[in-house]
Amino acid sequence: MCFSLLGRSLRGLCAVLAMTLAAHAHAGIVLNTTRVIYQGADREASLQVHNTGTGEILAQSWLEDQSQIQSAISPLFAITPSLARMAGNAKQLIRIIYSGEGLASDRESVLWLNVQEIPQTARDNELQIAIRQRIKLFYRPQGLTDNPLQAAQALQWQLRDGQLEVTNPGPYHVSTIKLEVTHDGQVLLKEDSRMLAPKTRLRLPLQPVNSRGPLDLAFISINDFGAQEPYRAKVSGERVTQASKVESAPE
């Protein structure tokens, strides 16, 4: 009886492994970037999609706004090809073209670019998985004079009514990860990720602190190239503070 149950369990496990291996052998679309920067002076932006699998696939691409609504964005942009048939190990260039109207002209706009593999008809004992890659597209209109690589340093931090207030005075979005505020080793605020929109002010609640003194602020900013840049600052009272980039020590 035990051997019979063990045999059935092993056969079931082998079937699952076979299906998983089949899925890995077939699936896998990879983008050549983690974000797309669309400069307003350019006629278009582009990225490359790579089908790393061995089988033929269909790759569908579309844009959404931050509320994940496609219909509001579709008239503003053309994506070509929006549906592409790709052979195994093939690469496809996706072009994004802005109509020139509908987005703010004094600040950067952010959209979501989706690229999804459409599963083909599955064979027996083959598991098909739809894979979707989703990255940000930043549209930068002409005429912005600020340096986007200094946007994180331009953020203004201060304390108000027991909360941490941050102002983004510039025209660019600032993407942060590992945002943390501490005081004498006590963690008052911790966030995994946050994107600060241009020309906005935000208040973040802090845990109560038992003693006086400046708070230690630390966060990591993601720049245009997807690189991580650490920043630190001492925040005290309502005095406006700007964080400084932590330069890596020479090896």
C-alpha positions in Angstrom: 0.0 0.0 0.0 2.8 2.4 1.0 4.7 1.6 -2.2 1.6 2.2 -4.3 1.0 5.6 -2.7 4.7 6.4 -3.1 4.6 5.5 -6.7 1.6 7.6 -7.5 3.2 10.6 -5.6 6.4 10.2 -7.6 4.5 10.0 -10.9 2.5 13.1 -9.9 5.7 15.0 -9.0 7.4 14.0 -12.3 4.3 15.2 -14.2 4.5 18.6 -12.5 8.2 18.9 -13.1 7.8 18.0 -16.8 5.1 20.7 -17.2 7.3 23.2 -15.4 10.3 22.4 -17.6 8.1 22.6 -20.7 7.0 26.1 -19.5 10.6 27.2 -19.0 11.6 25.9 -22.3 8.9 27.8 -24.1 8.4 31.1 -22.2 10.4 34.2 -21.7 10.1 37.7 -23.1 12.8 40.1 -22.0 13.0 43.9 -22.5 16.3 45.6 -23.0 15.5 48.4 -20.5 13.9 48.9 -17.2 12.3 52.3 -18.2 11.7 54.3 -21.3 12.6 58.0 -21.4 10.7 59.8 -24.2 12.3 63.1 -25.0 9.8 65.6 -26.3 12.2 66.8 -29.0 12.4 63.3 -30.5 9.8 62.0 -32.9 9.6 58.6 -31.1 11.0 56.4 -28.4 11.8 52.7 -28.8 12.8 49.6 -26.9 13.7 46.0 -27.9 11.8 42.9 -27.0 13.6 39.5 -27.0 11.9 36.2 -27.2 14.3 34.0 -25.2 12.2 30.9 -25.7 12.5 28.4 -28.6 8.9 28.6 -29.8 7.0 31.2 -31.8 5.0 33.7 -29.8 2.8 36.8 -30.2 3.9 39.9 -28.3 1.3 42.5 -27.6 2.2 46.0 -26.4 0.0 48.8 -25.0 0.1 51.9 -22.7 -1.9 52.7 -19.6 -2.1 55.7 -17.4 -1.4 55.4 -13.6 -5.0 54.4 -12.9 -4.4 51.4 -15.3 -6.9 52.8 -17.9 -5.8 52.2 -21.5 -8.7 54.0 -23.2 -7.6 57.5 -22.0 -4.0 57.0 -23.3 -4.6 55.2 -26.6 -5.5 58.3 -28.7 -2.4 60.1 -27.5 0.2 57.5 -28.6 0.7 55.0 -31.4 2.7 51.8 -30.7 4.1 49.9 -33.7 3.9 47.0 -34.0 1.2 46.7 -31.2 1.1 42.9 -32.1 4.2 41.1 -33.3 4.7 37.5 -34.2 8.2 36.5 -33.0 10.1 33.3 -33.8 12.2 31.6 -31.1 15.2 33.7 -30.0 14.0 36.6 -32.2 14.2 40.3 -31.3 11.6 43.0 -32.2 11.9 46.8 -32.0 8.8 48.4 -30.5 8.3 52.1 -31.5 6.3 54.6 -29.4 5.0 57.7 -31.2 3.3 60.7 -29.3 0.6 62.6 -31.1 1.9 65.9 -29.7 -1.2 66.8 -27.7 -2.8 65.8 -24.4 0.1 65.7 -21.9 1.4 68.5 -19.7 3.9 70.8 -21.3 5.6 72.1 -18.1 6.4 68.8 -16.4 7.1 65.2 -17.0 4.3 62.7 -17.4 4.5 59.0 -16.5 2.7 56.1 -18.2 2.9 52.3 -17.9 4.2 50.3 -20.9 3.0 46.7 -21.0 4.5 44.0 -23.2 2.8 40.6 -23.0 3.3 37.3 -24.5 0.1 35.8 -25.8 0.2 32.0 -25.2 -0.1 29.7 -28.2 -2.1 26.5 -28.2 -0.7 24.1 -25.6 0.3 20.5 -26.4 -0.5 17.6 -24.1 1.3 17.9 -20.7 2.6 21.4 -21.5 1.9 24.3 -19.2 1.4 27.7 -20.9 2.1 30.8 -18.9 1.2 34.3 -20.1 4.2 36.6 -19.3 3.7 40.3 -19.0 6.5 42.9 -18.5 5.4 46.3 -17.2 7.7 49.3 -17.1 7.4 53.0 -16.7 7.5 55.4 -19.7 8.5 59.0 -18.8 7.5 61.6 -21.4 9.5 64.8 -21.1 8.2 67.8 -23.0 10.6 70.2 -24.7 11.7 73.3 -22.7 12.4 71.7 -19.3 15.7 73.3 -18.2 16.3 71.4 -14.9 18.7 68.5 -14.8 16.8 65.2 -14.3 19.9 63.6 -12.7 19.7 66.2 -9.9 15.9 65.8 -9.2 16.4 63.6 -6.1 18.8 66.1 -4.6 16.3 69.0 -5.2 13.7 67.3 -3.0 12.9 69.5 0.1 12.4 67.7 3.5 11.1 69.1 6.7 9.1 68.2 9.9 5.6 69.5 10.4 3.2 68.5 13.1 5.0 65.2 13.8 5.1 64.2 10.1 7.8 64.2 7.5 6.9 66.6 4.7 8.6 66.3 1.3 8.2 68.7 -1.6 9.2 68.0 -5.2 9.6 71.5 -6.7 11.0 70.3 -10.0 9.4 69.1 -13.2 10.6 65.4 -13.0 9.3 62.4 -11.1 11.6 61.0 -8.4 11.5 57.2 -7.8 12.8 56.1 -4.4 13.3 52.8 -2.7 14.2 51.9 0.9 13.1 55.2 2.4 13.8 55.2 6.1 13.7 57.7 8.9 15.4 56.9 12.2 16.4 58.5 15.5 18.9 57.0 17.9 18.3 53.6 16.3 14.5 53.8 16.5 12.8 53.4 13.1 10.2 56.1 12.7 9.3 55.5 9.0 10.1 52.8 6.5 8.8 52.5 3.0 9.9 50.0 0.3 9.2 52.3 -2.6 7.5 55.5 -3.6 7.4 57.8 -6.7 7.1 61.5 -6.0 5.3 63.4 -8.8 6.6 66.8 -10.1 5.5 70.0 -8.3 3.8 68.1 -5.4 3.9 68.1 -1.6 3.4 65.0 0.5 3.3 64.3 4.2 4.4 61.0 5.7 3.4 60.0 9.2 6.1 59.2 11.7 6.2 57.0 14.8 6.3 59.1 18.0 9.9 59.8 19.2 10.9 60.0 22.8 13.8 62.4 22.6 14.8 65.5 20.8 17.4 66.0 18.1 17.6 65.7 14.3 16.2 62.7 12.5 18.3 60.6 10.1 16.8 60.4 6.6 18.0 57.8 4.1 16.7 56.7 0.7 17.8 55.4 -2.6 16.9 57.1 -5.8 16.6 55.3 -9.2 18.0 57.4 -12.0 17.3 57.5 -15.7 19.6 54.5 -16.3 18.0 52.3 -13.6 21.0 52.8 -11.3 20.6 53.1 -7.6 21.9 56.3 -5.9 21.9 56.5 -2.1 21.0 59.8 -0.3 21.2 60.9 3.3 20.2 64.0 5.3 19.6 65.3 8.9 16.1 66.7 9.2 15.4 69.0 12.2 12.3 71.0 12.9 10.6 73.0 10.1 13.9 73.9 8.5 14.0 72.9 4.9 16.7 70.3 4.2 18.0 68.8 1.0 19.6 65.3 1.0 23.1 64.8 -0.3 24.2 61.9 -2.4 26.4 59.3 -0.7 29.5 58.9 -2.8 30.8 55.3 -2.9 34.3 54.9 -1.4 37.1 54.1 -3.8 38.1 50.4 -3.8 
